[in-house]
C-alpha cells in the first residue's frame, strides 16, 4: 500500500512538471508570435545595411577598375599653383613669363595619373666613410725619425721575445 501511494504521488508530480513545461513552451511561442513585427523590422534593417555596403563596394570597385594601377608606396604631394599678384602682372602678355617647366609638368602629370612611381628625391651620399691617411712625405723630419725609432724598438722586442 505504501508503494502504490508513492508511485501515484510521483506520477502526479511528473504530470505537473510536464504541464508546467507545456505551459512555458506555449507562453514562449505566444511571445515569439507577438515579436514577429519587431523581428521583421530588424531583418529589414540588416538587409538594407548589407545592400548599402555592397553598393558602396561595387562603386569603389568600378572606380578602381577604371583607374590605372598604383606604383610604389609614395604619395604625390599636391602643390599649390603659382600665380602672380595684380601688381606683378605686366601690361603686355608678350612680357609675361611662365614660371613652370614643361618636362617637370609632364612628369608630375604622369605621376598624378599613376603611370610613374611617386618617389622622394634621393640625395647623393657615400655608402662608406672616407679614411684619413697621413702620408710620410707630409710629415716633418723630426716626426719621421721618431716613427723609425718606434719601429726599431718594436722589432727588437719581437726579436727578444722570439729567442
C-alpha positions in Angstrom: 0.0 0.0 0.0 2.9 2.3 0.7 4.5 1.7 -2.7 1.3 2.5 -4.6 0.8 5.8 -2.8 4.4 6.8 -3.5 4.1 5.9 -7.2 0.9 7.8 -7.6 2.5 10.9 -5.9 5.5 10.6 -8.3 3.2 10.3 -11.2 1.2 13.4 -10.2 4.5 15.3 -9.8 5.6 14.2 -13.3 2.3 15.3 -14.7 2.5 18.7 -13.0 6.1 19.2 -14.3 5.0 18.2 -17.9 2.1 20.6 -17.7 4.3 23.4 -16.4 6.8 22.7 -19.3 4.0 22.7 -21.8 2.6 26.0 -20.4 6.1 27.6 -20.6 6.6 26.5 -24.2 3.1 27.9 -25.0 4.0 31.2 -23.4 7.3 31.4 -25.3 5.5 30.6 -28.6 3.0 33.4 -27.9 5.8 35.8 -27.0 7.6 35.0 -30.3 4.4 35.5 -32.3 3.9 38.9 -30.8 7.6 39.8 -31.6 7.2 38.9 -35.3 6.9 42.6 -36.3 10.0 43.6 -34.4 12.0 40.7 -35.8 10.8 41.6 -39.3 12.0 45.2 -38.8 15.4 44.1 -37.5 15.8 41.8 -40.5 14.8 44.5 -43.0 17.2 47.0 -41.4 20.1 44.4 -41.6 19.2 43.7 -45.3 19.2 47.4 -46.1 22.6 47.9 -44.4 24.1 44.9 -46.3 22.7 46.3 -49.5 24.2 49.7 -48.9 27.6 48.1 -48.1 27.5 46.0 -51.3 26.5 49.0 -53.4 29.4 51.1 -51.9 31.8 48.2 -52.6 30.6 47.9 -56.2 31.1 51.7 -56.8 34.6 51.6 -55.3 35.5 48.6 -57.5 34.2 50.4 -60.6 36.3 53.4 -59.8 39.4 51.3 -59.1 38.9 49.3 -62.3 38.9 52.4 -64.5 41.9 54.0 -62.7 45.4 52.8 -63.7 47.4 50.8 -61.1 49.4 52.4 -58.4 53.1 52.0 -58.4 55.2 52.3 -55.2 54.3 53.3 -51.7 54.9 57.0 -52.1 52.1 59.6 -52.2 52.0 62.6 -54.5 52.0 65.9 -52.7 49.6 68.4 -54.2 51.4 71.7 -54.7 49.5 74.9 -54.8 49.7 76.5 -58.3 51.9 79.6 -58.6 50.2 82.8 -59.5 51.1 86.4 -59.9 49.6 89.3 -58.0 47.9 92.1 -59.9 50.9 94.4 -59.2 53.3 91.7 -60.6 51.5 91.1 -63.9 52.9 93.1 -66.8 50.6 95.1 -69.1 51.8 93.1 -72.1 51.2 89.4 -72.5 54.4 89.1 -74.5 56.5 90.1 -71.5 54.7 87.5 -69.3 57.0 84.6 -68.4 55.7 81.2 -67.3 57.3 80.0 -64.1 56.8 76.3 -65.0 58.9 73.7 -66.7 57.3 71.6 -69.4 59.2 68.4 -68.7 58.6 68.8 -65.0 54.9 69.4 -65.6 54.7 66.3 -67.8 56.5 64.2 -65.2 54.1 65.4 -62.5 51.1 64.7 -64.7 52.3 61.1 -65.3 52.7 60.7 -61.5 49.2 62.1 -60.9 47.8 59.5 -63.3 49.7 56.7 -61.6 51.7 55.9 -64.7 55.0 56.5 -62.9 56.0 55.6 -59.4 56.0 58.5 -56.9 59.3 58.8 -55.1 61.2 61.1 -52.8 64.4 62.5 -54.3 67.4 60.7 -53.0 70.3 63.0 -52.2 73.8 61.6 -53.2 75.6 60.2 -50.3 78.6 57.8 -49.6 77.9 54.3 -48.6 81.2 54.2 -46.7 83.1 56.6 -44.5 86.3 58.1 -46.0 89.5 57.0 -44.3 92.1 59.7 -43.5 95.6 58.6 -44.1 98.6 60.8 -43.3 101.4 60.2 -45.8 105.1 60.0 -44.7 106.1 62.7 -47.2 103.9 65.2 -45.5 105.4 64.7 -42.1 108.2 66.8 -40.6 111.7 65.2 -40.5 111.6 65.0 -36.6 108.4 63.0 -36.7 109.8 60.6 -39.2 112.8 60.0 -37.0 110.6 59.3 -34.0 108.5 56.8 -36.0 111.5 54.9 -37.3 112.8 54.7 -33.7 109.5 53.3 -32.5 109.5 50.7 -35.3 113.1 49.6 -34.5 112.1 49.3 -30.8 109.1 47.1 -31.7 111.4 44.9 -34.0 113.9 44.5 -31.1 111.1 43.5 -28.7 109.8 40.9 -31.1 113.3 39.5 -31.7 113.9 39.2 -27.9 110.6 37.5 -27.3 111.0 35.0 -30.1 114.5 33.9 -28.9 
